[in-house]
Amino acid sequence: MITGASSGFGKHFAKVLAREGAKVGLAARRVDALQSLAQEIRSAGGVAAVAQLDVADAASIPAAVTSIERELGRIDVLVNNSGTSIVKPLLEYTEQDWDAVIDVNLKGAFFVATEVARHMRTDGRGGSIINIESILSFRQTGHIPAYVASKAGLTQLTKTMALELARHDIRVNGIAPGYFSTDINRDFLASEAGAAMIKRIPQRRAGNVEDLEGPLLLLASDASRYMTGTTLVVDGGHLVRSL
């Protein structure tokens, strides 16, 4: 099951997992985009199911999980990918701005993960939960206070969930991408400030979605069976650049 599968990372993750033989459950708010992606996957010989899901609406989560399991069978892997951001100076942030970001990035991720984990516990065969975090879980930047707080919270939540769910053979790990060209930051990367930021990355480039395939497949497969509570940083060396 991949949340936020209608675009960006989620769409690419779904294609990669389907290509490697997984049956993929596509979940997001935009059903039309999901249906188009599902058809693309099926045309390539894969198996896909679609479920409408707004992760900010906790009441909608059980129905989406049940729908995917009804069509595809048990969920072995959850990719908790839904994310959003509002770019605005700190002192201009409203309560509505804050809630809109936290409800998707942190609250939504928590309730999707716990719902899927209950199903995994009941089934008794464990599974893997992969939370999509950010290098802003560990560093900071201006004008996106709720995003930074939500991703830092998700990183700590990944560790806490790993601790509690290990007894059920459920692994919980994270992937923390650096700067990739996605719907959230494409305009920024094309700006003068974005170009200056890219020059500060040791590899001197933004990430390509293909750069996330190895970490994704590692955490989704039994190759990571003794890994839990770990976050894999994929950022071209951004976090280790010199001051």
C-alpha positions in Angstrom: 0.0 0.0 0.0 1.4 3.4 -1.0 -0.2 6.6 0.2 0.0 9.7 -1.8 0.4 7.5 -4.9 -1.2 9.9 -7.3 1.9 11.9 -8.0 5.6 12.5 -7.1 7.5 10.0 -5.0 4.4 7.9 -4.4 3.6 7.4 -8.1 7.2 6.4 -8.8 7.3 4.1 -5.8 4.2 2.3 -7.0 5.8 1.7 -10.5 9.0 0.4 -9.0 7.3 -2.0 -6.6 5.0 -3.2 -9.4 7.9 -3.7 -11.7 9.6 -5.9 -9.1 6.5 -8.1 -8.8 4.5 -6.6 -5.9 0.7 -6.1 -6.1 0.3 -2.4 -5.4 -2.5 -0.7 -3.5 -2.7 2.9 -4.6 -4.2 5.4 -2.2 -4.7 9.1 -2.5 -7.5 11.7 -2.7 -7.4 12.0 -6.5 -9.0 8.8 -7.7 -8.8 9.8 -11.4 -5.0 10.1 -11.2 -4.9 6.7 -9.3 -7.0 5.0 -12.0 -4.7 6.3 -14.7 -1.7 5.0 -12.8 -3.3 1.7 -12.1 -4.1 1.3 -15.8 -0.4 2.1 -16.7 0.7 -0.6 -14.2 -1.7 -3.2 -15.5 -0.7 -2.5 -19.1 2.9 -3.3 -18.1 1.8 -6.6 -16.6 1.4 -5.6 -13.0 -1.4 -5.8 -10.5 -2.9 -2.7 -8.9 -5.9 -1.7 -6.9 -7.2 1.8 -6.1 -8.6 3.3 -2.9 -9.6 6.8 -2.2 -8.0 8.1 0.9 -7.5 11.4 2.7 -5.0 10.7 5.4 -6.0 13.9 7.2 -9.4 12.3 7.8 -8.6 9.5 10.2 -12.1 8.1 9.8 -11.5 7.3 6.1 -8.4 5.2 6.8 -9.9 1.8 7.8 -12.1 1.7 4.8 -9.2 2.3 2.4 -7.0 -0.4 4.1 -9.9 -2.9 4.0 -10.6 -2.1 0.3 -7.0 -2.7 -0.7 -6.8 -6.0 1.3 -10.1 -7.1 -0.2 -8.7 -6.8 -3.7 -5.1 -7.7 -3.3 -4.8 -9.7 0.0 -2.9 -8.8 3.1 -0.7 -5.8 3.1 2.9 -6.8 3.5 4.5 -3.4 3.0 3.2 0.1 3.7 4.9 3.1 2.1 3.7 6.1 4.2 4.4 8.7 1.6 1.6 11.3 1.8 3.0 14.8 2.4 2.3 18.5 2.0 3.8 21.8 2.8 2.8 25.5 3.1 5.6 28.0 2.5 5.1 31.1 4.5 7.1 33.2 7.0 6.9 32.0 10.5 5.1 35.0 11.9 2.4 34.8 9.1 1.5 31.1 9.9 -2.0 30.6 11.0 -3.6 27.7 13.0 -5.2 26.5 9.8 -1.8 26.5 8.0 -0.2 24.5 10.9 -3.0 22.0 11.1 -3.2 21.4 7.3 0.5 20.3 7.3 0.6 18.4 10.6 -2.6 16.6 9.9 -1.2 15.1 6.7 2.5 14.6 7.4 2.4 13.5 11.0 -1.1 12.7 12.3 -2.1 11.0 9.0 1.1 9.0 8.8 0.5 7.8 12.4 -3.1 6.7 11.8 -2.4 5.0 8.5 0.6 3.1 10.0 -1.3 2.0 13.1 -4.3 0.8 11.1 -2.1 -1.3 8.8 -0.1 -2.5 11.8 -3.2 -3.8 13.5 -4.0 -5.9 10.4 -0.4 -7.2 10.3 -0.6 -8.1 14.0 -3.9 -9.9 13.5 -2.5 -11.8 10.5 0.5 -12.8 12.5 3.0 -12.7 9.6 4.5 -9.3 10.3 5.5 -6.8 7.7 7.4 -3.6 6.8 6.3 0.0 7.3 8.4 2.6 5.5 7.9 6.3 6.5 9.0 8.9 4.1 10.8 11.5 6.2 13.2 14.3 5.1 16.6 15.7 5.7 14.6 18.5 7.4 14.0 15.9 10.1 17.6 16.7 11.1 18.3 20.3 9.9 16.2 23.4 9.5 15.3 26.0 7.0 13.0 29.0 6.9 9.4 29.5 5.9 8.2 25.9 6.4 7.9 25.6 10.2 5.1 23.0 10.1 6.8 20.8 7.5 10.1 20.8 9.5 8.3 20.0 12.8 6.2 17.3 11.1 9.1 15.5 9.6 11.2 15.7 12.7 8.2 14.2 14.6 7.9 11.4 12.0 11.5 10.4 12.4 11.0 10.1 16.1 7.7 8.3 15.6 9.5 5.8 13.3 11.8 4.8 16.1 9.0 4.6 18.7 6.8 2.5 16.4 9.8 0.2 15.6 10.3 -0.3 19.4 6.7 -1.3 20.1 5.9 -3.3 16.9 9.1 -5.4 16.8 7.3 -8.0 19.0 4.8 -8.5 16.2 7.6 -8.9 13.6 6.7 -5.6 12.1 9.7 -3.5 11.0 9.4 0.3 10.8 12.1 2.3 9.0 12.3 5.6 7.2 13.8 7.1 4.1 14.9 10.7 4.4 15.3 12.3 1.0 17.3 15.4 0.4 16.2 17.9 -2.3 14.4 16.2 -5.2 12.4 17.8 -7.9 8.8 17.2 -6.9 5.5 19.1 -6.9 6.3 20.5 -3.5 9.7 22.1 -4.3 10.0 22.2 -8.1 9.5 26.0 -8.3 12.1 26.5 -5.5 14.7 24.4 -7.2 14.2 26.4 -10.4 14.8 29.7 -8.6 18.0 31.5 -8.0 17.9 30.5 -4.3 17.4 26.9 -5.3 20.4 26.9 -7.7 22.5 28.4 -4.9 21.4 25.6 -2.6 22.2 22.9 -5.1 25.8 24.2 -5.3 26.1 23.5 -1.5 25.2 19.8 -2.0 28.5 17.9 -2.1 27.3 15.9 -5.2 26.3 19.3 -6.8 22.9 18.1 -7.9 19.3 17.6 -6.8 18.2 14.0 -6.5 16.4 12.0 -9.2 13.6 9.7 -8.2 15.6 6.7 -9.4 18.0 7.5 -6.5 15.4 6.3 -4.1 14.8 2.9 -5.7 17.6 1.1 -3.9 16.6 2.2 -0.4 12.9 1.5 -1.1 13.5 -2.0 -2.3 15.9 -2.7 0.5 13.3 -1.7 3.2 10.4 -3.4 1.4 12.2 -6.7 1.1 13.6 -9.4 3.4 17.0 -8.0 2.7 16.3 -5.6 5.6 14.8 -8.2 7.9 17.2 -7.3 10.8 16.7 -3.5 10.3 14.1 -1.6 12.3 14.0 2.0 13.7 16.5 3.1 11.0 16.3 6.1 8.7 18.2 5.9 5.4 19.3 9.4 4.3 19.4 9.9 0.5 20.7 13.4 -0.1 23.9 13.5 -2.1 25.8 14.3 1.1 23.8 17.4 1.9 23.7 16.7 5.7 27.5 16.2 5.9 28.5 19.3 4.0 31.1 21.5 5.7 30.0 24.7 7.5 
